[in-house]
Amino acid sequence: MAVHRATTRDDGAWGRPSSSYAGPVTDLDTLAGTLSDLARSLHHETGVEDTLRGIVFAAVGKVPGAQEAALTVFEGRRRVCTQAGTADLVYRVDQVQYDTGEGPCLSSLYQQRTVRLSDMAAETRWPRFTVRAAELGVGSMLSFQMYVERDNLGALNLYSRVADAFTDESEQVGLLFATHAALAMADAQNKERLYRAMEVPEHQQETGRDRPVPGRHR
């Protein structure tokens, strides 16, 4: 899967912090070490499913404030689903977004930007979603668009059970984390496609003994 800049909008929002972001706060050496650890851990995953699981669990360990994480994919701009998550809670919260048609994840997918929801109880942007998400026990969220490939979109969603869990540091680390995760996901998918292409159906396999030789009659 080719990972590239979104082309559905040209407002410069893709890959940038949310409107709540106030400025750099993370030590660059620390951040470089964090991303190096991520690259090494995802390199050892085998297959797309293991890579996706590795991404969401690594996000919880690497992005400040994150207690749970999930990957959402919008396929063909028609079917949206959660492909990997760290707990049952994230699947339930994501389903609320899909049912109501609103929420930070969907806004991140469609609008090509980072979306920070600091206080679920006080948020007014997605009223139908926030009421139900608060009832499920989510206090704050942070969503990043990961990639755009033709009509397929992907987002990384982070969740906390407390309000104001995510800071500018969370966004700074999360933006770079999402970029590395998208590349790891694309690499795993490309490898899987290659392996499948190399597989020869059993009914097409021939041994050297059985293969007919031109000009030779038995």
N, C-alpha and C positions, 0 to 999 in steps of 0.2 A: 504494500500500500504506500503510495507516495504521500508524504506529509508536506504540505505547503501552506502558504499564507492564504487565508480565506479570500474569496473573490466575490462573495455575495454583497458586501458593502465595502466602501472605500472611505470610511470616516476616521481611519487611524486608530480605532479602538482595540483591534485585535492585539493580543499579547501585552496589553497595558494594564496597570492596576485599576482598581475600582475608584469611584468618586470619593471614597472615604480615605484613600491613601494620602499620607502627608509628606512622605519623603523617605530616602534610604536610611536604614537603621542597622543592617546586618554587616558584620565584619566579612570582607570578601574572602579572606583565607578560610574562615570557618565555613562559608557557603561553598567554596570550591571543594573542601573536604567532604561536605555533605553530599554533593552531587557525584563525586568520585566513588563514594561508598555505594550510592544508588546504582551507578553504571555497573559496578562490579557485581552487585547482588542480582541485578536483572539479567546479566550476561549468562549466569549459571542456570536460569530457568529454562525448562524444555517445553516447547509448545505454547500456543496462544493462551490457552486457559491458565496455565501455570504463570505465564507472564502477567496476565491481568490480575491474578490474585497477588502476585508479588508486588505489583504497583500499588494496589490499595492498602496492603498491610505496610508497605514501606512509607506511604504517605502519612500514615498515623504516627510512625516513628520519626519522621523527618520534619514535617511541617508543624511549627509551634501552634498549639491550641487544638489540633485535630484529635478527636477521640474515636471517630469512625470515618470511613471513606467509601466511595463507590465510583464506578465508571458507568456513565450513561452514553448510549449510542443511539443516534437517530438515523435509521437506515432508509435511504431513498427518499428522505423528507416525508416519509409516511408512517414508519413504524419506529417507536421509541421504546427502549428497554434498558434495564440495568444489567450489565454483563458481568459485573463482579462487585462484591461488597464485603465488608468486614463483619457485619452483624445483620440479624433479621431486621433491626430497626431501620437501616438505610433503605432496604427494599420497601418497607411499609411507607416511609416518608416519600420516597420517589414515586410510589404508586399514587399517592395523594396529588403530586404534581401532575402526573399523567391524567388522572381523573378530572382535576379541576382545570387543566390546561394553563396553569400559571405556577410561578415559583422561580427561585434564583437559578436553578439548573437550566430550565428552559430559556430563561432570559440570556444566560451565558451561551447556550447553544446558538440561539437565533441572532443575537446581537454582537457576537464575536468579542466578548469582553469578560473581564473579571467582575464578579458580583459578590459583594459582601453583605450579609444579613446579620447585623450585630445583635439585635434583640428581637427574638421571635414574637414576644408578647406585645412589643410596641411597634412592630413593623406595619406599615400601611400600604406598601406597594402591591402585595398579593394577598388580599384579605381572606379569600376562601381557603387558600393554602395555609396561611400562617396560623389560623385558628386550629385547624386539624393537626398541623405539625407540632404546635405547642402542646396539644393534648397527648401526643405520642411521647413527649418528653424532650424535644429538641429545643435548645436555647439559642443557638446561632449556627450559621452556615457560611461557607465560602466556596464559590464555584468558579472553575476555570474552563474556558474552551481549550481542548487539547489539539484538535486537528479538524481540517475540512478536506475531504477527498470526494470530488464530484458532488453527488447529492448525499453523501454520508458525513455526519458530524459526530464529534465525540467530546464529552466533558468530564472533568474530574471534579467530584463533589466532596467536600469535607464537612463534618458535622461535630457539634459539641452539645453536651447536655446543659451547659451554662451559657448565660448571655455574655457578650463582649469577649468571647474566647479568642477571636482572631484579631491580630494587630497588623501594622504595616510590615513587620518582619514576616508574619505568616504569608502575606501576599507576595513579598519579594522572594521568599524561598519557594512558595507554591508555584509561582509563574515559571521559574526555571525548572522546578521539579516536573511540571506538566509537560514542558518541552522535551525533557529527557525521556519521560514516560511515553510520550507519543512516538518518539524515535524507536524505543525498545519494542513497543507494540507493533509498529510497522515492520520492524526487522523480523519479529516472530511470525507475523502473518506472511511475509515474503518467503521465509524458510518453509513454512507449512505448505504454501502453494508449490514451491519447488519440489518438495518431497512427494507431493501428490502427483505432480506432472511426471516424476521419474518412475512412479509405480506402473508396472506393466500388468494388465489384466491377465489372470491365469489362463483364460482360453486363448490368449494370443501368444503365450509362451511356447517356444519350440526348443527342443534339445538339438544338439548338433547331429545326433544319430537319426532323429526323425525328420530333420529338415531336408527337403529334396535338393539334389545337386543337379544343376543344369547339364544336359547332355548325357546323363547317366540313367539307364533303365534297369529296373530290378527284374 
